Amino acid sequence: MLAASCWYVAPGAVWFWAPLIVGLAGAIPLAMLTAHPRAGRALVAAGVCRVPEEKVPHGATWERPRMAASDFERGPVYLASSERSG
């Protein structure tokens, strides 16, 4: 009823809100489907809902860049104070 009245008053608003409404309406059925063991395994086998790292994982040798204390320049340190100077 609300969607029909919105369509009558402002037809463009229905298309504007459609992605949000479809996403909210489809979230629970998708969660129920992926929670079912047999359906979940079938979706994994089909590659549904995968992130790119699951398709092609990063190499196991990737490491975080290391930083040493010598990488930083020494200089004055300014601390913020709660007192305001006039």
HELIX and SHEET records of a PDB file:
HELIX    1   1 LEU A    2  VAL A    9  1                                   8    
HELIX    2   2 PRO A   11  ALA A   35  1                                  25    
HELIX    3   3 PRO A   37  ALA A   46  1                                  10    
HELIX    4   4 PRO A   52  LYS A   55  1                                   4    
HELIX    5   5 ALA A   69  ASP A   71  5                                   3    
END                                                                             
